[in-house]
Amino acid sequence: MTNNVKTIAVLTARPGREAELRTLLEDMVEPSRAEPGNLRYDLWADQAEPGIFVLDELYVDAAAREAHRATPHFQHYLATITQLADRTAFSLEPRIVA
């Protein structure tokens, strides 16, 4: 079994803040993908509900996820996100993964 760690975050934009949220999330993709230990960093948008986004992140291990959380771009995200969206995040470990 692998030690990979996945984070899934569901973000729902506050009224009138959809474009700002999209920009904040899009700006996270490139620097997050460039981090050592990052295996995947994808941004999804709900097809039926504009303003709902899903971040799908995969790290080699918990230490890589923690390193991500210490980066300047994540700290900026953390300082800004509550103004723009409601957020539910899940930290997951593999059980049965292909």
Beta strands, then each sheet from edge to edge (+ up, - down):
strand 1: 5-13
strand 2: 38-45
strand 3: 52-59
strand 4: 85-92
sheet 1: 2+ 3- 1+ 4-
end
